[in-house]
Amino acid sequence: MREESIVVSPVVRRRAELLGAAGEEWLAGLPALVADLARRWSVTVGAPFRAGAGGYVARARAEDGRALVLKLALPEPGSAGQIATLLRAGGRGYVRVLDHDADRFALLMEHLGAPLSELALPPERKIAVLCATLRRAWQVPRSPEPLTEAAEDKATGLAVLVERLWRDLDRPCSVAAYDRAMTYAERRAAAHRASRAVVVHGDPHPGNLLRLPSSGTPRAGAESGFVFVDPDGFLADPAYDLGVVLRDWCAELLSGDARRLARRYCALLAEESGADATAVWEWGYLERVSTALYLLAHGAEAPSRPYFATAEILADGDGDVGA
């Protein structure tokens, strides 16, 4: 691969620059790193994928003609955890790793098809597929070093984020939406039990769930026909992942009866996963508000608007899942 063919998306470049010297070094060394790994793993590296913000992801081809994917993650703390999660998964619920270089945050993975987000399926069907794959992904074993992998109280972390950003951004949503998010954070923190935590994906939206190639039958560990990519891979309540799923569907909620649809999706998530519906609802609302604030804080005002709008609707009145 010629060095001039290494094209990094503006989003990835910006994230690298925010890392300071480490990010600048990663950008400068990327062409040489791609060339070195191509020789080491005996692959031909092709064009990069346009999607993704966590690093450089490109098509690759093995000497025997197999289609593969090369990913070079940004030198961020979460990149090491992502590689460790995928390796422990062994293809169960997640993309299969064929080779890796943990020191350089590099992965050689199986080639997959289109993400669930691009398929013309109703939300209910997408939710069912997400839940089926999450049930498999939650079986990933914990780290063999339990003393260094304490279960994370995700709710407390999100509460700190919401409080800080809400004030720093001059209260961009109503007091009602803010108070509801903080109340739910308190409830989820109080319900936190490290012993019941599993290795969650952390961001299981439809864009992170990719279909297996259409040829052949689903492989072991991918019985749903789909697998996840890009896990955060931390220990948490499994209902947290379901809350992330519920957080989305803004277009559907804003084009119909938002409260009715949100409760319907929540009930379906609970039914398909066996999780508690109240926990799913509270995680989902907390994620909706925290995501809106996070996007706005990072200059993504337009993408933040649907999350703010749906949070305001769901905050109005009682709003709880059974209401």
C-alpha positions in Angstrom: 0.0 0.0 0.0 1.3 3.4 -0.9 1.6 5.9 1.9 -0.5 8.4 0.1 -3.4 5.9 0.0 -3.7 6.1 3.9 -6.7 8.3 4.3 -7.9 9.1 7.9 -11.4 10.4 8.3 -11.8 13.9 9.8 -13.5 12.4 12.9 -10.6 10.0 13.6 -8.0 12.7 12.9 -9.7 15.1 15.3 -9.8 12.4 18.0 -6.2 11.6 17.4 -5.2 15.3 17.7 -7.1 15.5 21.0 -4.8 12.8 22.4 -1.8 15.2 22.1 1.6 13.8 21.4 0.5 10.2 21.4 -2.2 10.9 18.8 0.1 12.9 16.6 2.7 10.1 16.7 0.0 7.6 15.8 -1.1 9.6 12.8 2.5 10.1 11.6 3.3 6.5 12.0 0.2 5.0 10.5 1.5 4.4 6.9 4.5 2.5 8.2 2.4 0.6 10.7 0.0 -0.5 8.0 2.8 -1.6 5.7 4.6 -3.5 8.5 1.4 -5.4 9.6 0.6 -6.2 6.0 4.0 -7.9 5.6 3.8 -9.6 9.0 0.3 -11.0 8.5 0.7 -11.7 4.7 -2.3 -9.6 3.7 -2.9 -7.0 1.0 -4.5 -3.9 2.6 -7.2 -2.1 0.5 -9.4 1.0 0.9 -10.5 2.2 4.3 -14.1 1.9 5.5 -15.8 5.3 5.8 -17.7 4.4 9.0 -16.2 4.2 12.4 -14.5 6.7 14.7 -12.2 4.6 16.8 -9.3 4.3 14.5 -8.2 3.3 11.0 -10.3 0.4 9.6 -9.6 -1.0 6.1 -10.4 -3.9 3.9 -7.7 -6.6 3.6 -7.2 -9.8 1.6 -5.3 -12.9 2.6 -3.0 -14.7 0.3 -5.7 -17.4 -0.2 -8.2 -14.8 -1.3 -10.2 -14.5 2.0 -11.7 -11.1 2.7 -10.5 -9.7 6.0 -10.5 -6.4 8.0 -7.6 -4.6 9.5 -8.2 -2.3 12.4 -5.7 0.0 14.0 -7.3 1.5 17.0 -6.4 4.9 18.4 -3.9 4.8 21.3 -6.7 5.4 23.9 -7.1 3.6 27.2 -10.3 1.9 26.0 -8.5 0.3 23.0 -6.6 -2.2 25.1 -9.9 -3.2 26.8 -11.6 -3.7 23.4 -8.9 -6.0 22.2 -9.0 -8.0 25.5 -12.8 -8.3 25.3 -12.7 -9.6 21.7 -10.0 -12.1 22.5 -11.8 -13.5 25.5 -15.0 -13.6 23.5 -13.4 -16.0 20.9 -16.1 -15.0 18.4 -19.0 -15.6 20.7 -21.4 -12.7 20.1 -18.4 -10.7 18.7 -16.4 -10.5 15.5 -13.7 -13.2 15.3 -10.1 -12.0 15.7 -7.6 -13.8 13.5 -4.5 -12.1 14.7 -3.6 -9.1 16.9 -0.8 -6.9 18.2 -2.0 -5.6 21.5 1.1 -3.3 21.9 0.1 -1.4 18.8 -3.7 -1.7 19.2 -3.9 -3.7 15.9 -6.5 -6.3 15.0 -6.9 -8.6 12.0 -10.6 -9.7 11.9 -13.1 -11.7 9.9 -14.9 -9.7 7.2 -18.5 -9.0 8.0 -21.6 -7.8 6.1 -23.8 -4.7 6.5 -24.6 -3.3 9.9 -28.1 -3.8 11.3 -28.6 -0.1 11.0 -28.6 -0.3 7.3 -31.1 -3.1 6.9 -34.7 -2.3 6.1 -36.2 -4.0 9.2 -38.8 -2.6 11.6 -37.5 -1.5 15.1 -39.1 -4.5 16.7 -37.1 -6.9 14.6 -33.9 -5.1 15.1 -34.5 -5.1 18.9 -35.0 -8.9 18.8 -31.8 -9.4 16.9 -29.9 -7.1 19.2 -31.2 -8.9 22.3 -30.4 -12.4 20.9 -26.8 -11.3 20.2 -26.4 -9.5 23.5 -27.5 -12.7 25.4 -24.5 -14.5 23.6 -22.1 -11.6 24.2 -22.9 -11.4 27.9 -21.3 -14.9 28.2 -17.8 -13.5 27.6 -15.7 -14.5 30.6 -14.3 -11.9 33.0 -10.7 -11.0 33.0 -8.5 -13.7 34.7 -7.3 -10.8 37.0 -10.4 -10.0 39.0 -8.5 -7.8 41.5 -7.7 -5.3 38.7 -11.2 -5.5 37.0 -13.7 -4.3 39.6 -17.2 -3.9 38.4 -17.9 -0.4 37.4 -20.7 1.6 38.9 -21.7 3.1 35.6 -24.6 5.0 37.0 -22.5 7.1 39.3 -20.1 7.9 36.5 -23.0 9.0 34.2 -24.4 11.1 37.0 -21.1 13.0 37.4 -21.0 13.5 33.6 -24.6 14.8 33.4 -24.2 17.2 36.3 -21.0 18.6 35.0 -22.1 19.0 31.4 -25.5 20.4 32.3 -24.0 23.2 34.2 -21.0 23.8 31.9 -23.3 24.0 28.9 -25.6 26.5 30.7 -28.5 24.0 31.2 -29.4 23.0 27.6 -32.3 20.9 28.7 -35.1 21.5 31.2 -34.8 21.0 34.9 -37.4 18.3 34.7 -35.3 16.3 32.2 -32.1 16.8 34.3 -33.8 15.9 37.5 -35.3 12.7 36.0 -31.9 11.6 34.7 -30.3 12.2 38.1 -33.0 10.4 39.9 -32.6 7.4 37.6 -28.9 7.5 38.1 -29.4 7.4 41.9 -31.7 4.4 41.6 -29.4 2.5 39.3 -26.4 3.3 41.5 -28.3 2.0 44.6 -29.2 -1.2 42.7 -25.6 -1.8 41.6 -24.3 -5.2 42.6 -20.8 -6.2 41.4 -21.6 -9.9 41.8 -24.4 -9.6 39.2 -22.3 -7.7 36.6 -21.4 -9.1 33.3 -19.0 -8.0 30.6 -21.2 -5.6 28.7 -20.7 -4.3 25.2 -21.2 -0.7 26.4 -22.5 0.7 23.1 -24.6 -1.9 21.4 -26.4 0.3 18.9 -27.5 -1.2 15.5 -24.4 0.3 13.8 -22.1 -1.8 15.9 -24.0 -5.1 15.1 -22.9 -6.5 11.7 -24.3 -9.3 9.7 -22.3 -12.4 8.9 -21.5 -12.9 5.2 -24.6 -14.2 3.4 -23.0 -17.5 2.2 -23.2 -20.5 4.5 -24.9 -21.0 7.9 -24.3 -18.9 11.0 -21.2 -20.1 12.8 -20.9 -21.2 16.4 -21.2 -18.2 18.6 -23.1 -16.2 16.1 -26.4 -18.0 16.0 -28.4 -14.8 15.5 -26.5 -14.3 12.2 -25.0 -11.1 13.6 -22.0 -10.2 15.8 -20.9 -7.1 17.6 -17.8 -5.0 16.9 -16.1 -2.2 18.9 -17.0 -3.3 22.5 -16.1 -1.0 25.4 -16.0 -4.3 27.5 -16.5 -3.2 31.1 -18.4 -4.9 33.9 -21.9 -3.6 34.5 -25.6 -4.5 34.9 -26.6 -6.2 31.7 -29.7 -3.9 31.6 -27.3 -1.1 30.9 -26.7 -2.5 27.4 -30.4 -2.7 26.9 -30.8 0.9 28.0 -28.3 2.0 25.3 -30.5 0.2 22.8 -33.6 2.0 24.1 -31.8 5.3 24.0 -32.0 5.4 20.2 -35.1 5.3 17.9 -35.4 9.1 18.1 -36.8 9.3 14.6 -39.5 6.8 15.4 -40.4 8.4 18.7 -40.6 11.9 17.3 -42.8 10.8 14.4 -45.4 9.1 16.6 -46.6 8.7 20.1 -43.2 8.9 21.8 -44.3 7.7 25.2 -46.3 4.7 23.9 -43.5 3.7 21.5 -40.8 4.0 24.1 -42.7 1.9 26.6 -43.4 -0.7 23.8 -39.7 -0.9 22.9 -38.8 -1.1 26.6 -41.2 -4.0 27.2 -39.9 -5.8 24.2 -36.3 -5.4 25.3 -37.2 -6.8 28.8 -39.2 -9.7 27.2 -36.4 -10.6 24.8 -33.6 -10.5 27.3 -35.2 -11.4 30.6 -34.1 -8.2 32.2 -36.2 -6.0 34.5 -38.2 -3.5 32.5 -37.8 -0.7 35.1 -34.0 -1.0 35.0 -34.0 -0.9 31.2 -36.2 2.2 31.2 -34.1 4.0 33.8 -30.9 3.2 32.0 -32.4 4.2 28.7 -33.5 7.6 29.9 -30.1 8.3 31.7 -28.3 7.3 28.5 -30.6 9.6 26.4 -29.8 12.7 28.5 -26.1 11.9 28.9 -25.7 11.2 25.2 -27.4 14.5 24.3 -25.1 16.4 26.6 -22.0 14.6 25.4 -22.8 15.3 21.8 -23.4 19.0 22.4 -20.2 19.3 24.5 -18.3 17.9 21.5 -19.7 20.3 19.0 -22.3 17.9 17.5 -25.3 20.2 18.1 -27.5 18.8 15.3 -27.1 15.1 16.3 -27.9 16.1 20.0 -31.2 17.7 19.2 -33.3 14.5 18.8 -32.0 13.1 22.1 -32.9 16.4 23.9 -36.3 16.5 22.2 -37.2 12.9 23.1 -35.9 13.4 26.7 -38.2 16.4 27.2 -41.2 14.4 25.9 -40.4 11.4 28.1 -39.7 13.7 31.2 -43.2 15.3 30.9 -45.7 13.8 33.4 -44.9 10.6 35.2 -42.8 9.1 32.4 -42.0 5.8 34.1 -42.2 2.6 32.2 -45.4 1.4 33.8 -47.2 4.8 33.6 
